[in-house]
Amino acid sequence: MMIYCDYAATTPMMEDALSVYHEVARKYYGNASSLHDSGSSAANILQNAREMLADTLHTTSDTIYFTSGGTEGNVLAIDTLLRSCQGKKHVISSMMEHSSVYYHLLHLQELGCIEVTFLEGNRNGQINIDELTAELRPDTCLVSIQYVNGETGVIQPIKQIAHILQQRKVYFHSDCVQSFGKIKIDLKEIPVDAITVSSHKVFGPKGVGAVYFHKAIPLTAHPINMNQEKGIRPGTADVAGAAAFAYAASYMNRHLQENHAHLLDIKRYFISQLKEHHIPLTVIETGCPSIAGCIADTMQGDYILLEYNRYGVAISTGSACSIGQQQIPRAIRPFLKKQEDGKRYIRFSFSHLTTMQDIDQIIDISSKIFTRIEEERISL
């Protein structure tokens, strides 16, 4: 049986959320935009899901817009806020952003729509607040900084950033896909203008997500003039997916405190066992307990990943959305002494389902893998 340690890439759907999905898909299959009774029933289920999701974020249901997931949500949030910027074209983001943010902003810049300043991370991978403040200009309209990085687990100070940008009247979007369900997000305390969340990171179905927009923002409708999601996002609503997502998100947020404590214990034990058994993996120390990014002393990350997979352990070499680009992940560059070290990067990501017994097995397998690698190296 496989030991799954790639929860930052995706999570299995929890049984109760799967039951919700099946029930809604069977009984409430009407189009939520239709005016007949079947459509009205589906619309009621969709609204209930919107209210449940809003409760987890401490906001109201009229600020929640369902999407197909994190990538579409990030693009939708950025494009919608830019349409509300009244001619201002300067955007600030970071080099550590998810590819859906980073490459979309690059694309918009290449088209001449905006000018982007990408901030580097400090030695801890965090944004320098003073540097961010110094880069703000009269024509700065939007800042997009993620809450938790999915490759390293670095937590950005978004509450502090949000208060600064609120004073400057600059829109602030945060990709909260990796933080949602793991770290408390109270939108009454964080004056952010938009955030993105995703279902399959919190044990809900794939293909569903949501964007929060602050109700004070004068949102401009999507160029494709449709009536779904109040004109912000076209496309028939996935009612069953939204209902299952809301259930899973509600469950994860109700158990957030105990899961966080469990993850802290798991990560601490993992790090201690690596050291005790002299496994040649150096863990990048970051604030998120669900992610343990490691740099191996020898061998490239993709080779090590295949070795773990051979023993039935699922890990990653970084964001699943960036696999195949043959590049060192941008998010880990602040932690590297030499850029070549980035090729030896692997990521373990845990959840409340990860046990101490799993860690013991991973350590045992790690010893076997790296002992054999060292023996092969010596024999060459």
C-alpha positions as CSV (number, residue, x, y, z in Angstrom):
1,M,0.0,0.0,0.0
2,M,1.3,3.4,-1.0
3,I,2.3,6.0,1.6
4,Y,1.0,9.2,0.2
5,C,3.0,12.3,0.9
6,D,2.0,14.6,-1.8
7,Y,-1.0,16.3,-0.3
8,A,0.1,19.8,-1.4
9,A,-0.5,18.5,-5.0
10,T,-3.9,17.1,-4.3
11,T,-5.9,15.3,-1.6
12,P,-8.2,12.3,-1.8
13,M,-11.8,13.1,-1.6
14,M,-13.2,12.5,1.9
15,E,-16.0,9.9,2.1
16,D,-18.7,12.2,3.5
17,A,-17.9,14.8,0.7
18,L,-18.1,12.1,-1.8
19,S,-21.5,11.1,-0.4
20,V,-22.7,14.7,-0.7
21,Y,-21.5,14.8,-4.3
22,H,-23.4,11.6,-5.2
23,E,-26.6,12.7,-3.5
24,V,-26.7,16.1,-5.1
25,A,-25.7,14.8,-8.5
26,R,-28.5,12.3,-8.4
27,K,-31.3,14.5,-7.0
28,Y,-30.4,18.0,-8.0
29,Y,-29.2,17.8,-11.5
30,G,-31.0,20.8,-12.8
31,N,-29.2,23.9,-14.2
32,A,-29.0,26.4,-11.4
33,S,-29.7,29.2,-13.8
34,S,-32.9,27.6,-15.1
35,L,-36.3,28.9,-14.0
36,H,-38.2,25.7,-13.5
37,D,-38.5,23.8,-10.2
38,S,-35.5,21.5,-10.9
39,G,-33.3,24.6,-11.6
40,S,-34.6,26.4,-8.5
41,S,-33.8,23.3,-6.3
42,A,-30.2,23.3,-7.8
43,A,-29.9,27.0,-7.2
44,N,-30.9,26.6,-3.5
45,I,-28.2,23.9,-3.1
46,L,-25.7,26.2,-4.7
47,Q,-26.6,29.1,-2.4
48,N,-26.4,26.8,0.6
49,A,-22.9,25.8,-0.5
50,R,-22.0,29.5,-1.0
51,E,-23.1,30.2,2.6
52,M,-21.2,27.3,4.1
53,L,-18.0,28.4,2.3
54,A,-18.5,32.0,3.3
55,D,-18.9,30.9,7.0
56,T,-15.4,29.2,6.9
57,L,-13.9,32.5,5.7
58,H,-16.0,34.7,8.1
59,T,-17.6,36.6,5.3
60,T,-21.0,36.8,3.6
61,S,-22.3,34.6,0.8
62,D,-22.6,37.5,-1.7
63,T,-18.8,37.8,-1.8
64,I,-18.2,34.1,-2.9
65,Y,-17.9,33.2,-6.6
66,F,-17.5,29.5,-7.6
67,T,-14.8,28.6,-10.2
68,S,-13.3,25.5,-11.7
69,G,-10.3,25.6,-9.3
70,G,-7.2,27.5,-8.2
71,T,-5.7,28.3,-11.5
72,E,-8.9,29.7,-13.0
73,G,-9.6,31.5,-9.7
74,N,-6.2,33.3,-9.7
75,V,-6.6,34.4,-13.3
76,L,-10.2,35.5,-12.7
77,A,-9.3,37.4,-9.6
78,I,-6.5,39.3,-11.3
79,D,-8.4,40.1,-14.5
80,T,-11.5,41.2,-12.6
81,L,-9.5,43.5,-10.3
82,L,-7.5,44.9,-13.2
83,R,-10.8,45.8,-15.0
84,S,-11.7,47.9,-11.9
85,C,-8.4,49.7,-11.8
86,Q,-9.5,52.8,-13.7
87,G,-6.5,53.1,-16.0
88,K,-3.7,52.3,-13.5
89,K,-1.4,49.6,-14.9
90,H,1.4,48.9,-12.4
91,V,1.2,45.5,-10.6
92,I,3.4,44.1,-7.9
93,S,3.8,40.4,-7.3
94,S,6.6,38.0,-6.3
95,M,9.0,35.5,-7.9
96,M,7.6,32.8,-5.7
97,E,4.0,32.8,-6.9
98,H,2.2,29.9,-8.3
99,S,2.6,29.5,-12.1
100,S,-1.0,30.6,-12.7
101,V,-0.2,34.0,-11.2
102,Y,3.4,34.4,-12.3
103,Y,2.9,33.4,-16.0
104,H,-0.4,35.2,-16.4
105,L,1.1,38.5,-15.2
106,L,4.1,37.9,-17.5
107,H,1.6,37.4,-20.4
108,L,-0.3,40.5,-19.6
109,Q,2.9,42.5,-19.5
110,E,4.0,41.1,-22.8
111,L,0.7,42.2,-24.3
112,G,1.4,45.7,-23.0
113,C,-1.7,45.6,-20.7
114,I,0.3,46.1,-17.4
115,E,3.8,46.7,-16.0
116,V,4.8,44.1,-13.3
117,T,7.4,44.3,-10.5
118,F,8.3,40.9,-9.2
119,L,9.8,40.9,-5.7
120,E,12.5,38.4,-4.7
121,G,12.2,36.6,-1.4
122,N,14.7,37.1,1.5
123,R,16.8,34.2,2.9
124,N,13.6,32.9,4.6
125,G,11.7,33.1,1.3
126,Q,9.5,36.0,2.6
127,I,8.6,39.3,1.0
128,N,10.5,42.3,2.5
129,I,7.8,44.7,3.6
130,D,10.0,47.7,3.2
131,E,10.9,46.7,-0.3
132,L,7.2,46.2,-1.2
133,T,6.4,49.6,0.2
134,A,9.2,51.2,-1.7
135,E,8.0,49.7,-5.0
136,L,4.5,51.2,-4.6
137,R,3.8,53.9,-7.2
138,P,1.0,56.3,-7.9
139,D,-0.1,54.0,-10.8
140,T,0.1,50.8,-8.7
141,C,-3.3,49.2,-8.9
142,L,-2.8,45.7,-7.7
143,V,-0.6,43.5,-5.5
144,S,-0.8,39.7,-5.7
145,I,1.1,37.8,-3.0
146,Q,0.3,34.2,-2.0
147,Y,-0.4,33.3,1.6
148,V,1.5,29.9,1.7
149,N,3.9,28.6,-0.9
150,G,3.0,25.1,-2.1
151,E,6.6,24.2,-2.8
152,T,8.4,25.4,0.3
153,G,5.6,26.1,2.9
154,V,6.8,29.7,3.3
155,I,4.1,31.8,5.0
156,Q,3.9,35.4,3.8
157,P,2.7,38.2,6.1
158,I,-0.4,38.9,4.2
159,K,-2.3,40.6,7.1
160,Q,0.5,43.2,7.4
161,I,0.6,43.6,3.6
162,A,-3.2,44.0,3.5
163,H,-3.2,46.8,6.0
164,I,-0.5,48.7,4.2
165,L,-2.3,48.4,0.8
166,Q,-5.6,49.4,2.3
167,Q,-4.1,52.7,3.5
168,R,-2.6,53.2,0.0
169,K,-5.9,52.2,-1.7
170,V,-4.2,49.5,-3.8
171,Y,-6.1,46.3,-4.5
172,F,-4.7,43.2,-2.9
173,H,-5.2,39.6,-4.1
174,S,-3.8,36.6,-2.3
175,D,-3.6,33.0,-3.6
176,C,-4.8,31.1,-0.5
177,V,-5.0,27.7,-2.2
178,Q,-2.3,26.1,0.0
179,S,-3.3,27.9,3.2
180,F,-7.1,27.4,3.1
181,G,-8.1,24.6,5.5
182,K,-4.6,24.6,7.2
183,I,-4.3,28.1,8.5
184,K,-7.2,30.3,9.9
185,I,-8.4,32.8,7.3
186,D,-10.7,35.4,8.9
187,L,-11.6,38.0,6.3
188,K,-13.0,40.3,9.0
189,E,-9.4,40.6,10.3
190,I,-7.5,40.7,6.9
191,P,-8.5,43.6,4.7
192,V,-7.8,41.7,1.5
193,D,-9.7,42.5,-1.7
194,A,-9.7,39.0,-3.3
195,I,-8.5,35.5,-2.4
196,T,-8.5,32.3,-4.2
197,V,-9.3,28.8,-2.7
198,S,-9.5,25.4,-4.2
199,S,-11.5,22.3,-3.4
200,H,-9.1,19.4,-4.1
201,K,-6.6,20.8,-1.6
202,V,-9.1,20.3,1.2
203,F,-10.3,16.8,0.5
204,G,-13.1,17.9,-1.9
205,P,-13.6,17.1,-5.6
206,K,-11.3,18.3,-8.3
207,G,-12.6,20.9,-10.8
208,V,-14.1,23.2,-8.2
209,G,-12.8,26.4,-6.4
210,A,-13.9,29.8,-5.4
211,V,-12.8,33.4,-5.4
212,Y,-13.7,35.9,-2.7
213,F,-14.2,39.6,-3.7
214,H,-14.7,42.3,-1.1
215,K,-18.2,43.6,-1.5
216,A,-16.9,47.2,-1.6
217,I,-15.2,46.7,-4.9
218,P,-17.1,47.9,-8.0
219,L,-16.7,44.7,-10.0
220,T,-16.8,44.8,-13.7
221,A,-18.6,41.9,-15.4
222,H,-16.7,39.3,-17.4
223,P,-16.3,40.2,-21.1
224,I,-18.4,37.1,-22.0
225,N,-21.8,38.5,-20.9
226,M,-23.4,35.6,-19.0
227,N,-25.7,35.4,-16.0
228,Q,-23.7,32.8,-14.0
229,E,-22.0,33.9,-10.8
230,K,-23.5,37.4,-11.1
231,G,-21.7,37.9,-14.5
232,I,-18.2,37.5,-13.0
233,R,-17.6,34.0,-14.3
234,P,-19.3,32.4,-17.2
235,G,-20.2,28.7,-17.3
236,T,-22.8,26.3,-15.9
237,A,-22.3,25.9,-12.2
238,D,-21.1,22.5,-10.9
239,V,-23.7,22.3,-8.2
240,A,-22.7,18.8,-6.9
241,G,-19.0,19.9,-6.9
242,A,-19.8,23.1,-5.0
243,A,-21.8,21.3,-2.4
244,A,-19.1,18.7,-1.8
245,F,-16.4,21.4,-1.7
246,A,-18.4,23.4,0.9
247,Y,-18.8,20.3,3.0
248,A,-15.1,19.4,2.9
249,A,-14.0,22.9,3.5
250,S,-16.4,23.2,6.5
251,Y,-15.1,20.0,8.0
252,M,-11.4,21.0,7.6
253,N,-12.0,24.4,9.1
254,R,-13.9,22.9,12.1
255,H,-10.9,20.6,12.8
256,L,-8.2,23.2,11.8
257,Q,-6.7,23.6,15.3
258,E,-6.3,19.9,16.0
259,N,-5.1,19.1,12.5
260,H,-2.5,21.9,12.8
261,A,-1.2,20.5,16.1
262,H,-1.0,17.0,14.5
263,L,0.9,18.4,11.5
264,L,3.4,20.2,13.8
265,D,4.1,16.9,15.6
266,I,4.4,15.0,12.3
267,K,6.8,17.5,10.8
268,R,9.0,17.7,13.9
269,Y,9.2,14.0,14.2
270,F,10.1,13.7,10.5
271,I,12.9,16.2,10.8
272,S,14.2,14.6,14.0
273,Q,14.2,11.1,12.5
274,L,16.1,12.4,9.4
275,K,18.8,13.7,11.6
276,E,18.8,10.7,13.9
277,H,19.2,8.3,11.0
278,H,21.7,10.5,9.2
279,I,19.5,10.7,6.1
280,P,21.3,13.1,3.7
281,L,18.3,15.4,3.3
282,T,18.3,19.0,4.5
283,V,14.9,20.3,5.3
284,I,14.0,23.9,4.4
285,E,12.6,25.3,7.7
286,T,9.4,27.2,7.0
287,G,6.3,28.0,8.9
288,C,3.7,25.7,7.3
289,P,3.7,22.3,9.1
290,S,2.2,20.4,6.2
291,I,5.1,20.9,3.8
292,A,8.7,19.6,4.3
293,G,10.9,20.7,1.3
294,C,14.2,19.0,1.3
295,I,17.5,19.3,-0.6
296,A,19.5,16.1,-1.0
297,D,23.2,16.0,-0.6
298,T,23.6,14.0,-3.8
299,M,21.4,12.9,-6.8
300,Q,18.8,14.9,-8.6
301,G,15.3,15.2,-7.2
302,D,13.5,13.4,-10.0
303,Y,15.8,10.3,-9.6
304,I,15.1,10.3,-5.8
305,L,11.4,10.7,-6.5
306,L,11.4,7.6,-8.7
307,E,13.3,5.7,-6.0
308,Y,10.7,6.5,-3.4
309,N,8.0,5.6,-5.8
310,R,9.6,2.2,-6.3
311,Y,9.2,1.6,-2.6
312,G,5.6,2.9,-2.6
313,V,6.1,6.4,-1.3
314,A,4.5,9.3,-3.3
315,I,6.4,12.6,-3.0
316,S,7.1,15.5,-5.4
317,T,9.9,17.6,-6.8
318,G,7.7,20.7,-6.5
319,S,4.4,22.1,-7.7
320,A,2.6,19.6,-10.0
321,C,1.6,22.5,-12.1
322,S,5.3,23.2,-13.0
323,I,6.4,19.6,-13.6
324,G,8.1,19.2,-17.0
325,Q,9.4,22.7,-17.3
326,Q,12.9,21.5,-16.5
327,Q,13.5,24.6,-14.3
328,I,14.6,25.0,-10.7
329,P,11.4,26.0,-8.8
330,R,11.4,29.8,-8.4
331,A,10.2,29.5,-4.8
332,I,13.2,27.6,-3.6
333,R,15.9,29.9,-5.0
334,P,16.1,32.1,-1.9
335,F,17.2,29.0,0.0
336,L,20.0,27.8,-2.3
337,K,23.7,28.4,-1.8
338,K,24.2,27.5,-5.5
339,Q,21.5,27.3,-8.1
340,E,22.5,23.8,-9.0
341,D,21.4,22.7,-5.5
342,G,17.8,23.3,-6.7
343,K,18.0,20.2,-8.9
344,R,18.3,18.0,-5.8
345,Y,15.0,19.3,-4.3
346,I,12.2,17.0,-3.2
347,R,9.0,17.8,-1.3
348,F,7.1,15.8,1.3
349,S,3.7,17.1,2.1
350,F,1.5,15.8,4.9
351,S,-2.1,15.9,6.1
352,H,-4.1,14.9,9.2
353,L,-4.2,11.4,7.6
354,T,-0.4,11.1,7.9
355,T,0.7,8.9,10.9
356,M,3.9,8.5,12.9
357,Q,4.0,4.9,11.6
358,D,4.0,6.4,8.1
359,I,7.0,8.5,9.0
360,D,8.8,5.5,10.5
361,Q,8.3,3.6,7.2
362,I,9.5,6.6,5.2
363,I,12.7,6.9,7.3
364,D,13.3,3.1,6.9
365,I,12.8,3.4,3.1
366,S,15.0,6.6,3.0
367,S,17.8,4.7,4.7
368,K,17.6,1.9,2.1
369,I,17.5,4.4,-0.8
370,F,20.4,6.6,0.3
371,T,22.6,3.7,1.4
372,R,22.2,2.1,-2.0
373,I,22.9,5.5,-3.8
374,E,26.0,6.0,-1.7
375,E,27.2,2.4,-2.4
376,E,26.7,2.9,-6.2
377,R,28.5,6.3,-6.0
378,I,31.5,4.7,-4.3
379,S,31.7,1.8,-6.7
380,L,31.9,4.1,-9.8
